Amino acid sequence: MEFIELRNIHKTYRLGEIDVPVLKGISLTITQGEFVALMGPSGSGKTSLMNILGCLDRPTTGEYRIDGRPVQNLDEASLAEVRNRKIGFVFQSFNLLARTRATENVELPLIYSDLGLSSAVRVRRARAALREVGLAGREDHYPSQLSGGQQQRVAIARALVTDPAILLADEPTGNLDSHTSEEIIGLFQELNDAGKTVVLITHELDIAAHARRVIYLHDGRIWRDERIVQRRAQPGQAEVEPELAVVFPFPIAPAGGEVKTLEEVVR
């Protein structure tokens, strides 16, 4: 089922008297239950694309559908409803309220939603979300009492508490050490295995390799769209690392010629 559909999306920003095109005809579909990583150098358009996917910004032209519903021309109230009901956000900097306990941080999307839940129900759902991300027993801790990885788990629980269909994560491991990053990306894998659609921005190839699909942006266009193929280990062999396999290459390439693998792209 096609959950996200982008058709010829353009985004142009106006800086003074100059138009600056950032997205230049993005078309893609993301099916329900996919785990997609967005990669690309600074200025490639990935953050602008993520903002459009999250209904935080509108395309200049083009069509964007979520679950079959066109959203590019919705008013602000309708966009807020879509964000609240369909999308959960996770950010690099956690964005937790420092003087607020973990449970209360997770409650926030429910407080600002139109669900009309009682305080008792909100607390129950927030604590259930914290248990889901492995923070049972930490519900009453303040952010300063939690490690970086635990704070990111609180942020993920906050994104999950409204039961969104899609999780959008912007560099969710950017402030974490390598071991904690592996734990957090493993949590995203578990959520994806449970049926959540996950789209994340990352600069790190080893993080992207945990996704099932990698979309690489260059100069505001989709340059490559690749599936990650898990190679099967032979009997008696250790677990084999995943590798990237091209689903369909795009004719767009930066100066210097064609790059054959994603590994060469990010060097």
Backbone as CSV, one residue per row, in Angstrom:
resi,resn,N_x,N_y,N_z,CA_x,CA_y,CA_z,C_x,C_y,C_z
1,MET,0.842,-1.194,0.000,0.000,0.000,0.000,0.873,1.239,0.000
2,GLU,0.651,2.160,-0.946,1.426,3.388,-1.035,0.922,4.363,0.026
3,PHE,1.753,4.609,1.040,1.345,5.478,2.129,1.734,6.926,1.853
4,ILE,2.909,7.111,1.271,3.385,8.443,0.915,3.596,8.504,-0.588
5,GLU,3.065,9.538,-1.225,3.242,9.743,-2.663,3.661,11.198,-2.910
6,LEU,4.817,11.371,-3.504,5.280,12.681,-3.926,5.337,12.702,-5.446
7,ARG,4.743,13.704,-6.044,4.716,13.807,-7.501,5.267,15.154,-7.937
8,ASN,6.454,15.127,-8.519,7.087,16.304,-9.108,7.128,17.478,-8.127
9,ILE,7.669,17.198,-6.931,7.734,18.216,-5.887,8.894,19.177,-6.147
10,HIS,8.572,20.467,-6.155,9.572,21.529,-6.227,9.439,22.393,-4.976
11,LYS,10.581,22.837,-4.461,10.577,23.790,-3.355,11.593,24.876,-3.656
12,THR,11.106,26.119,-3.689,11.956,27.274,-3.965,11.783,28.274,-2.837
13,TYR,12.913,28.741,-2.300,12.884,29.756,-1.254,13.219,31.117,-1.854
14,ARG,12.578,32.118,-1.326,12.816,33.493,-1.788,13.756,34.186,-0.810
15,LEU,14.953,34.527,-1.246,15.931,35.248,-0.432,16.133,36.622,-1.039
16,GLY,15.473,37.601,-0.432,15.519,38.946,-1.008,14.838,38.956,-2.361
17,GLU,15.606,39.265,-3.394,15.052,39.281,-4.753,15.457,38.050,-5.549
18,ILE,16.042,37.083,-4.861,16.564,35.898,-5.543,15.746,34.670,-5.178
19,ASP,15.362,33.884,-6.170,14.724,32.587,-5.955,15.794,31.504,-5.873
20,VAL,15.753,30.720,-4.808,16.733,29.651,-4.610,16.000,28.306,-4.668
21,PRO,16.124,27.566,-5.773,15.470,26.254,-5.860,16.230,25.223,-5.016
22,VAL,15.503,24.494,-4.181,16.121,23.507,-3.287,15.721,22.090,-3.688
23,LEU,14.445,21.880,-3.973,13.973,20.596,-4.489,13.524,20.801,-5.924
24,LYS,13.962,19.889,-6.813,13.805,20.123,-8.248,13.142,18.935,-8.929
25,GLY,11.913,18.666,-8.529,11.160,17.611,-9.195,11.298,16.253,-8.535
26,ILE,11.012,16.191,-7.226,11.106,14.938,-6.477,9.825,14.138,-6.660
27,SER,9.952,12.919,-7.115,8.826,11.991,-7.212,9.236,10.668,-6.579
28,LEU,8.450,10.224,-5.608,8.733,8.933,-4.990,7.501,8.449,-4.246
29,THR,7.466,7.164,-3.977,6.427,6.578,-3.145,7.092,5.775,-2.037
30,ILE,6.487,5.796,-0.874,6.924,4.999,0.261,5.735,4.180,0.723
31,THR,5.887,2.883,0.729,4.782,2.015,1.100,4.722,1.840,2.603
32,GLN,3.543,1.493,3.081,3.363,1.291,4.511,4.273,0.169,4.990
33,GLY,4.991,0.438,6.104,5.876,-0.566,6.675,7.303,-0.515,6.180
34,GLU,7.645,0.443,5.310,9.026,0.560,4.841,9.910,1.225,5.891
35,PHE,11.209,0.976,5.777,12.229,1.648,6.594,13.187,2.297,5.604
36,VAL,13.115,3.635,5.500,13.828,4.381,4.473,14.822,5.337,5.124
37,ALA,16.045,5.370,4.598,17.050,6.344,5.027,17.253,7.360,3.908
38,LEU,17.270,8.651,4.271,17.578,9.725,3.330,19.009,10.170,3.574
39,MET,19.828,10.181,2.522,21.215,10.605,2.626,21.507,11.674,1.572
40,GLY,22.602,12.380,1.785,23.020,13.386,0.819,23.885,14.429,1.487
41,PRO,24.718,15.130,0.725,25.578,16.168,1.297,24.768,17.368,1.746
42,SER,25.402,18.252,2.516,24.743,19.489,2.922,24.299,20.258,1.686
43,GLY,23.078,20.767,1.734,22.549,21.509,0.593,21.893,20.648,-0.456
44,SER,21.795,19.341,-0.214,21.195,18.440,-1.211,19.677,18.502,-1.208
45,GLY,19.085,19.044,-0.134,17.628,19.158,-0.068,16.956,18.174,0.864
46,LYS,17.732,17.371,1.591,17.109,16.316,2.403,16.298,16.872,3.572
47,THR,16.780,17.963,4.195,16.009,18.541,5.289,14.732,19.184,4.770
48,SER,14.805,19.857,3.636,13.596,20.431,3.031,12.598,19.337,2.678
49,LEU,13.103,18.225,2.167,12.227,17.109,1.838,11.589,16.541,3.101
50,MET,12.377,16.387,4.169,11.830,15.875,5.415,10.761,16.808,5.972
51,ASN,10.979,18.118,5.869,9.985,19.075,6.357,8.675,18.971,5.582
52,ILE,8.768,18.723,4.287,7.554,18.547,3.488,6.873,17.233,3.853
53,LEU,7.659,16.162,4.008,7.084,14.880,4.409,6.346,14.992,5.740
54,GLY,6.903,15.804,6.665,6.296,15.959,7.974,5.223,17.027,8.051
55,CYS,4.848,17.601,6.910,3.831,18.657,6.852,4.234,19.867,7.703
56,LEU,5.546,20.079,7.846,6.058,21.271,8.508,6.282,22.398,7.506
57,ASP,6.283,22.060,6.229,6.451,23.033,5.158,5.650,22.551,3.956
58,ARG,5.405,23.443,3.034,4.631,23.109,1.842,5.533,23.163,0.613
59,PRO,5.284,22.304,-0.367,6.027,22.425,-1.622,5.580,23.670,-2.381
60,THR,6.490,24.213,-3.182,6.125,25.341,-4.036,5.168,24.871,-5.126
61,THR,5.493,23.743,-5.748,4.600,23.097,-6.707,4.710,21.587,-6.522
62,GLY,3.760,20.872,-7.070,3.756,19.421,-6.982,2.674,18.919,-6.042
63,GLU,2.506,17.605,-5.996,1.438,16.997,-5.211,2.024,16.061,-4.159
64,TYR,1.485,16.159,-2.953,1.898,15.290,-1.846,0.655,14.652,-1.249
65,ARG,0.640,13.332,-1.226,-0.469,12.588,-0.638,0.028,11.730,0.518
66,ILE,-0.722,11.752,1.618,-0.483,10.859,2.746,-1.700,9.963,2.888
67,ASP,-1.476,8.663,2.802,-2.562,7.699,2.921,-3.696,8.033,1.950
68,GLY,-3.313,8.467,0.744,-4.290,8.759,-0.301,-4.875,10.156,-0.254
69,ARG,-4.551,10.938,0.770,-5.139,12.274,0.936,-4.163,13.347,0.497
70,PRO,-4.533,14.211,-0.467,-3.652,15.313,-0.852,-3.571,16.326,0.281
71,VAL,-2.343,16.702,0.646,-2.179,17.587,1.810,-1.477,18.896,1.488
72,GLN,-0.981,19.079,0.264,-0.146,20.250,-0.012,-0.920,21.560,0.081
73,ASN,-2.239,21.513,-0.064,-3.015,22.750,-0.031,-3.909,22.879,1.199
74,LEU,-3.706,22.021,2.201,-4.527,22.087,3.407,-4.216,23.347,4.203
75,ASP,-5.215,23.846,4.939,-4.966,24.995,5.812,-4.174,24.528,7.034
76,GLU,-3.727,25.482,7.839,-2.833,25.166,8.953,-3.489,24.231,9.964
77,ALA,-4.759,24.434,10.245,-5.445,23.575,11.217,-5.518,22.138,10.721
78,SER,-5.791,21.960,9.430,-5.878,20.611,8.866,-4.505,19.955,8.819
79,LEU,-3.470,20.747,8.504,-2.111,20.201,8.518,-1.716,19.757,9.928
80,ALA,-2.078,20.546,10.929,-1.770,20.176,12.313,-2.460,18.869,12.686
81,GLU,-3.678,18.683,12.200,-4.396,17.433,12.469,-3.679,16.246,11.839
82,VAL,-3.207,16.415,10.600,-2.469,15.347,9.936,-1.201,15.016,10.712
83,ARG,-0.460,16.054,11.120,0.771,15.826,11.889,0.479,15.070,13.172
84,ASN,-0.570,15.459,13.870,-0.877,14.846,15.162,-1.331,13.407,15.032
85,ARG,-2.073,13.110,13.989,-2.669,11.779,13.869,-1.810,10.803,13.063
86,LYS,-0.994,11.314,12.161,-0.300,10.426,11.226,1.208,10.333,11.442
87,ILE,1.815,11.363,12.071,3.269,11.499,12.031,3.840,11.661,13.433
88,GLY,4.928,10.931,13.699,5.694,11.127,14.924,7.083,11.619,14.562
89,PHE,7.604,12.602,15.310,8.887,13.230,14.995,9.932,12.897,16.058
90,VAL,11.149,12.608,15.589,12.296,12.397,16.472,13.436,13.255,15.932
91,PHE,14.070,14.035,16.834,15.099,14.973,16.405,16.450,14.632,17.032
92,GLN,17.497,15.151,16.421,18.854,14.909,16.899,19.054,15.429,18.320
93,SER,18.479,16.585,18.637,18.732,17.239,19.920,17.725,16.861,21.010
94,PHE,16.908,15.842,20.765,15.952,15.289,21.729,14.752,16.212,21.968
95,ASN,15.015,17.531,22.177,13.940,18.514,22.389,13.027,18.152,23.560
96,LEU,13.637,17.729,24.667,12.873,17.444,25.878,12.815,18.685,26.762
97,LEU,11.744,18.806,27.538,11.632,19.893,28.504,12.437,19.522,29.741
98,ALA,13.427,20.343,30.076,14.405,19.973,31.109,13.779,19.812,32.486
99,ARG,12.758,20.596,32.804,12.167,20.560,34.142,10.921,19.695,34.199
100,THR,10.792,18.811,33.229,9.609,17.974,33.121,10.022,16.506,33.119
101,ARG,9.345,15.676,33.899,9.671,14.258,33.990,9.423,13.556,32.659
102,ALA,10.008,12.376,32.524,9.896,11.617,31.273,8.436,11.403,30.884
103,THR,7.600,10.979,31.838,6.189,10.727,31.530,5.511,11.980,31.009
104,GLU,5.788,13.113,31.641,5.157,14.367,31.228,5.649,14.823,29.862
105,ASN,6.930,14.588,29.552,7.439,14.896,28.215,6.702,14.083,27.157
106,VAL,6.472,12.816,27.460,5.816,11.933,26.492,4.341,12.294,26.339
107,GLU,3.743,12.798,27.402,2.329,13.179,27.373,2.035,14.338,26.427
108,LEU,3.006,15.185,26.160,2.750,16.470,25.503,1.922,16.363,24.216
109,PRO,2.249,15.430,23.289,1.432,15.370,22.070,-0.037,15.039,22.351
110,LEU,-0.298,14.300,23.427,-1.679,13.970,23.775,-2.404,15.186,24.348
111,ILE,-1.676,16.009,25.099,-2.275,17.218,25.668,-2.711,18.171,24.562
112,TYR,-1.876,18.270,23.500,-2.167,19.213,22.422,-2.975,18.600,21.285
113,SER,-3.350,17.343,21.430,-4.158,16.697,20.395,-5.629,17.029,20.595
114,ASP,-6.439,16.615,19.638,-7.883,16.831,19.741,-8.600,15.557,20.185
115,LEU,-7.845,14.644,20.842,-8.429,13.362,21.234,-9.311,13.477,22.475
116,GLY,-9.124,14.516,23.265,-9.962,14.718,24.435,-9.750,13.676,25.521
117,LEU,-8.515,13.207,25.701,-8.233,12.169,26.681,-8.137,12.751,28.086
118,SER,-8.554,11.973,29.062,-8.424,12.393,30.452,-6.961,12.318,30.868
119,SER,-6.638,12.986,31.976,-5.267,12.977,32.480,-4.806,11.561,32.794
120,ALA,-5.679,10.756,33.384,-5.316,9.383,33.743,-4.989,8.560,32.505
121,VAL,-5.756,8.736,31.438,-5.517,7.979,30.200,-4.211,8.449,29.560
122,ARG,-3.957,9.753,29.572,-2.716,10.268,29.001,-1.505,9.691,29.722
123,VAL,-1.564,9.667,31.045,-0.448,9.125,31.815,-0.259,7.647,31.513
124,ARG,-1.349,6.920,31.437,-1.259,5.480,31.159,-0.626,5.225,29.793
125,ARG,-1.031,6.000,28.802,-0.466,5.813,27.462,1.000,6.235,27.413
126,ALA,1.349,7.310,28.130,2.745,7.761,28.148,3.634,6.709,28.798
127,ARG,3.198,6.135,29.895,4.004,5.116,30.576,4.119,3.854,29.720
128,ALA,3.059,3.512,29.012,3.118,2.351,28.113,4.129,2.600,26.994
129,ALA,4.176,3.826,26.457,5.137,4.155,25.398,6.561,4.081,25.929
130,LEU,6.779,4.530,27.162,8.115,4.449,27.755,8.538,2.993,27.962
131,ARG,7.603,2.153,28.373,7.931,0.723,28.500,8.282,0.136,27.142
132,GLU,7.581,0.581,26.103,7.821,0.049,24.759,9.240,0.338,24.279
133,VAL,9.813,1.451,24.720,11.171,1.800,24.282,12.221,1.407,25.320
134,GLY,11.822,0.600,26.305,12.788,0.060,27.254,13.116,0.951,28.429
135,LEU,12.193,1.827,28.827,12.459,2.747,29.934,11.547,2.503,31.129
136,ALA,11.079,1.289,31.295,10.319,0.968,32.502,11.190,1.249,33.719
137,GLY,10.629,1.948,34.712,11.387,2.320,35.887,12.031,3.691,35.797
138,ARG,11.995,4.319,34.619,12.579,5.649,34.442,11.505,6.710,34.196
139,GLU,10.248,6.342,34.413,9.153,7.235,34.037,9.183,8.576,34.767
140,ASP,9.669,8.607,35.996,9.638,9.831,36.790,10.982,10.560,36.827
141,HIS,11.913,10.139,35.969,13.217,10.793,35.916,13.143,12.056,35.046
142,TYR,13.944,13.051,35.429,14.104,14.246,34.605,15.180,13.983,33.549
143,PRO,15.175,14.739,32.442,16.197,14.517,31.406,17.617,14.540,31.943
144,SER,17.904,15.414,32.909,19.267,15.496,33.452,19.675,14.227,34.196
145,GLN,18.709,13.401,34.556,18.987,12.151,35.262,19.110,10.966,34.295
146,LEU,19.017,11.237,33.010,19.050,10.187,31.991,20.266,10.363,31.093
147,SER,20.782,9.254,30.587,21.875,9.313,29.613,21.347,9.839,28.281
148,GLY,22.268,10.142,27.355,21.846,10.606,26.035,20.962,9.599,25.324
149,GLY,21.344,8.328,25.400,20.535,7.294,24.765,19.157,7.174,25.386
150,GLN,19.076,7.313,26.722,17.781,7.257,27.390,16.923,8.464,27.035
151,GLN,17.558,9.630,26.913,16.797,10.813,26.498,16.227,10.634,25.093
152,GLN,17.013,10.024,24.193,16.491,9.797,22.849,15.355,8.777,22.879
153,ARG,15.415,7.819,23.777,14.311,6.865,23.926,13.040,7.574,24.409
154,VAL,13.199,8.543,25.311,12.046,9.333,25.730,11.458,10.071,24.530
155,ALA,12.338,10.637,23.701,11.876,11.356,22.517,11.147,10.412,21.552
156,ILE,11.638,9.192,21.432,10.974,8.216,20.561,9.621,7.826,21.151
157,ALA,9.566,7.640,22.486,8.287,7.336,23.129,7.284,8.451,22.896
158,ARG,7.759,9.696,22.970,6.881,10.844,22.712,6.342,10.807,21.280
159,ALA,7.183,10.391,20.343,6.737,10.281,18.951,5.734,9.149,18.770
160,LEU,5.831,8.127,19.610,4.974,6.944,19.466,3.633,7.068,20.169
161,VAL,3.516,7.997,21.129,2.388,7.961,22.047,1.045,8.196,21.361
162,THR,1.030,8.873,20.227,-0.223,9.079,19.491,-0.493,7.955,18.483
163,ASP,0.362,6.937,18.490,0.252,5.807,17.569,0.238,6.259,16.106
164,PRO,1.271,7.022,15.691,1.309,7.515,14.309,1.600,6.394,13.329
165,ALA,1.230,6.618,12.078,1.510,5.617,11.041,2.953,5.687,10.577
166,ILE,3.597,6.860,10.738,4.953,7.034,10.236,5.804,7.766,11.269
167,LEU,7.056,7.341,11.415,8.034,8.027,12.251,9.035,8.724,11.344
168,LEU,9.243,10.028,11.551,10.244,10.797,10.831,11.353,11.161,11.814
169,ALA,12.566,10.771,11.507,13.688,10.986,12.420,14.800,11.734,11.694
170,ASP,15.193,12.879,12.248,16.231,13.724,11.653,17.519,13.539,12.440
171,GLU,18.469,12.791,11.874,19.756,12.506,12.511,19.572,12.037,13.960
172,PRO,18.775,10.989,14.202,18.452,10.607,15.579,19.632,10.081,16.374
173,THR,20.738,9.740,15.709,21.919,9.253,16.421,23.063,10.257,16.392
174,GLY,22.804,11.473,15.911,23.872,12.436,15.702,24.579,12.876,16.964
175,ASN,23.894,12.839,18.111,24.500,13.276,19.368,24.898,12.106,20.262
176,LEU,24.973,10.912,19.706,25.208,9.716,20.514,26.503,9.034,20.116
177,ASP,27.105,8.314,21.063,28.293,7.531,20.740,27.904,6.324,19.906
178,SER,28.903,5.634,19.365,28.632,4.566,18.400,27.832,3.423,19.020
179,HIS,28.139,3.046,20.255,27.414,1.945,20.894,25.952,2.315,21.120
180,THR,25.718,3.523,21.635,24.344,3.963,21.870,23.602,4.146,20.552
181,SER,24.313,4.611,19.529,23.695,4.756,18.205,23.165,3.429,17.701
182,GLU,23.944,2.364,17.891,23.510,1.037,17.469,22.252,0.614,18.225
183,GLU,22.196,0.940,19.516,21.015,0.587,20.305,19.775,1.329,19.794
184,ILE,19.949,2.618,19.496,18.806,3.420,19.054,18.342,2.985,17.668
185,ILE,19.284,2.747,16.769,18.868,2.319,15.427,18.251,0.925,15.483
186,GLY,18.721,0.100,16.443,18.091,-1.206,16.650,16.659,-1.067,17.116
187,LEU,16.393,-0.041,17.934,15.020,0.215,18.373,14.136,0.604,17.194
188,PHE,14.666,1.440,16.294,13.896,1.785,15.093,13.613,0.534,14.262
189,GLN,14.572,-0.368,14.179,14.345,-1.616,13.451,13.219,-2.423,14.084
190,GLU,13.208,-2.500,15.409,12.154,-3.238,16.100,10.789,-2.610,15.843
191,LEU,10.728,-1.288,15.868,9.464,-0.603,15.602,9.016,-0.844,14.166
192,ASN,9.974,-0.850,13.233,9.653,-1.140,11.846,9.165,-2.576,11.682
193,ASP,9.820,-3.502,12.372,9.383,-4.901,12.318,7.960,-5.056,12.851
194,ALA,7.573,-4.160,13.786,6.226,-4.206,14.347,5.201,-3.505,13.466
195,GLY,5.663,-2.932,12.328,4.731,-2.360,11.369,4.819,-0.867,11.157
196,LYS,5.672,-0.157,11.934,5.780,1.285,11.753,6.576,1.618,10.490
197,THR,6.099,2.594,9.751,6.867,3.148,8.639,7.877,4.126,9.223
198,VAL,9.153,3.984,8.848,10.220,4.811,9.406,10.978,5.485,8.264
199,VAL,11.143,6.796,8.362,11.975,7.554,7.432,12.955,8.356,8.264
200,LEU,14.246,8.183,8.025,15.235,8.923,8.803,16.285,9.561,7.910
201,ILE,16.777,10.710,8.359,17.919,11.364,7.733,19.172,10.935,8.475
202,THR,20.213,10.589,7.745,21.487,10.265,8.371,22.628,10.562,7.411
203,HIS,23.776,10.918,7.982,24.992,11.078,7.194,25.850,9.819,7.252
204,GLU,25.466,8.873,8.100,26.327,7.740,8.390,25.889,6.494,7.621
205,LEU,26.799,5.963,6.824,26.471,4.799,6.019,26.127,3.594,6.873
206,ASP,26.828,3.419,8.013,26.541,2.252,8.843,25.156,2.348,9.465
207,ILE,24.669,3.561,9.720,23.296,3.728,10.209,22.308,3.480,9.076
208,ALA,22.589,4.031,7.890,21.702,3.833,6.742,21.573,2.362,6.385
209,ALA,22.635,1.585,6.620,22.615,0.172,6.257,21.624,-0.632,7.084
210,HIS,21.130,-0.054,8.187,20.104,-0.739,8.977,18.723,-0.577,8.359
211,ALA,18.575,0.419,7.483,17.297,0.611,6.796,17.148,-0.450,5.714
212,ARG,15.986,-0.480,5.108,15.744,-1.437,4.025,15.802,-0.766,2.653
213,ARG,15.886,0.573,2.690,15.943,1.334,1.435,16.702,2.621,1.712
214,VAL,17.573,3.003,0.804,18.341,4.235,0.936,18.067,5.115,-0.278
215,ILE,17.624,6.353,-0.008,17.400,7.340,-1.072,18.472,8.400,-0.921
216,TYR,19.284,8.585,-1.976,20.384,9.538,-1.928,20.016,10.751,-2.763
217,LEU,20.047,11.931,-2.127,19.733,13.179,-2.809,21.007,13.902,-3.203
218,HIS,20.964,14.533,-4.355,22.080,15.370,-4.807,21.509,16.539,-5.584
219,ASP,21.850,17.754,-5.119,21.444,18.975,-5.814,19.935,19.028,-6.022
220,GLY,19.173,18.643,-4.998,17.724,18.773,-5.046,16.988,17.724,-5.840
221,ARG,17.698,16.690,-6.267,17.067,15.617,-7.044,17.409,14.263,-6.423
222,ILE,16.569,13.289,-6.701,16.903,11.925,-6.294,17.941,11.404,-7.262
223,TRP,19.064,11.046,-6.728,20.158,10.552,-7.558,20.137,9.029,-7.621
224,ARG,20.011,8.405,-6.458,19.934,6.948,-6.417,18.875,6.521,-5.416
225,ASP,18.242,5.400,-5.715,17.244,4.798,-4.825,17.620,3.330,-4.722
226,GLU,18.104,2.921,-3.552,18.703,1.602,-3.424,18.031,0.779,-2.338
227,ARG,17.910,-0.497,-2.582,17.446,-1.447,-1.575,18.648,-2.079,-0.894
228,ILE,18.503,-2.359,0.387,19.547,-3.062,1.111,19.196,-4.534,1.141
229,VAL,20.110,-5.335,0.640,19.888,-6.773,0.558,20.689,-7.453,1.653
230,GLN,20.017,-8.225,2.474,20.706,-8.982,3.513,21.240,-10.275,2.916
231,ARG,22.559,-10.385,2.898,23.156,-11.618,2.382,23.040,-12.719,3.422
232,ARG,22.694,-13.879,3.007,22.532,-14.995,3.929,23.883,-15.623,4.261
233,ALA,24.084,-15.847,5.538,25.315,-16.508,5.964,25.235,-17.997,5.651
234,GLN,26.356,-18.550,5.224,26.436,-19.980,4.997,26.498,-20.712,6.341
235,PRO,26.083,-21.989,6.382,26.137,-22.736,7.634,27.536,-22.671,8.244
236,GLY,27.582,-22.334,9.525,28.862,-22.263,10.215,29.533,-20.905,10.144
237,GLN,29.002,-19.990,9.313,29.592,-18.657,9.192,28.958,-17.695,10.192
238,ALA,29.720,-16.656,10.527,29.177,-15.610,11.382,28.156,-14.795,10.601
239,GLU,27.403,-13.987,11.329,26.405,-13.137,10.680,27.071,-12.241,9.644
240,VAL,26.420,-12.079,8.495,26.989,-11.315,7.392,26.391,-9.914,7.395
241,GLU,27.257,-8.923,7.209,26.783,-7.543,7.161,25.914,-7.327,5.928
242,PRO,24.899,-6.432,6.014,24.076,-6.152,4.849,24.871,-5.416,3.779
243,GLU,24.433,-5.554,2.531,25.061,-4.812,1.451,23.988,-4.056,0.692
244,LEU,24.402,-3.038,-0.045,23.481,-2.217,-0.800,23.417,-2.701,-2.235
245,ALA,22.205,-2.845,-2.761,22.031,-3.262,-4.144,21.156,-2.235,-4.853
246,VAL,21.560,-1.819,-6.027,20.829,-0.788,-6.766,19.525,-1.369,-7.296
247,VAL,18.424,-0.678,-6.970,17.134,-1.066,-7.532,16.971,-0.455,-8.912
248,PHE,17.128,0.859,-8.995,17.155,1.494,-10.304,17.989,2.757,-10.206
249,PRO,19.080,2.844,-10.966,19.926,4.031,-10.911,19.281,5.170,-11.700
250,PHE,19.539,6.385,-11.242,19.062,7.554,-11.949,20.192,8.108,-12.818
251,PRO,19.862,8.752,-13.931,20.896,9.258,-14.827,21.597,10.496,-14.294
252,ILE,21.214,10.954,-13.093,21.814,12.160,-12.534,23.092,11.772,-11.803
253,ALA,24.179,12.459,-12.077,25.441,12.181,-11.386,26.207,13.475,-11.243
254,PRO,26.941,13.634,-10.137,27.719,14.858,-9.966,28.904,14.901,-10.903
255,ALA,29.556,16.067,-10.953,30.739,16.201,-11.791,31.775,15.172,-11.375
256,GLY,32.418,14.585,-12.345,33.439,13.589,-12.029,33.071,12.201,-12.480
257,GLY,31.852,12.041,-13.011,31.499,10.734,-13.538,30.575,9.953,-12.629
258,GLU,30.176,8.793,-13.101,29.215,7.958,-12.386,29.865,7.303,-11.180
259,VAL,29.122,7.270,-10.089,29.554,6.543,-8.900,28.790,5.235,-8.848
260,LYS,29.465,4.143,-8.688,28.822,2.841,-8.810,28.233,2.328,-7.509
261,THR,28.760,2.754,-6.383,28.246,2.275,-5.117,28.010,3.433,-4.173
262,LEU,27.112,3.232,-3.214,26.828,4.262,-2.253,28.023,4.522,-1.354
263,GLU,28.827,3.491,-1.111,30.040,3.677,-0.324,30.948,4.726,-0.949
264,GLU,31.060,4.728,-2.271,31.890,5.715,-2.962,31.285,7.112,-2.864
265,VAL,29.957,7.167,-2.770,29.278,8.442,-2.691,29.655,9.186,-1.422
266,VAL,29.691,8.502,-0.296,29.818,9.185,0.989,31.244,9.282,1.474
267,ARG,32.218,8.798,0.701,33.618,8.949,1.089,34.057,10.412,1.010
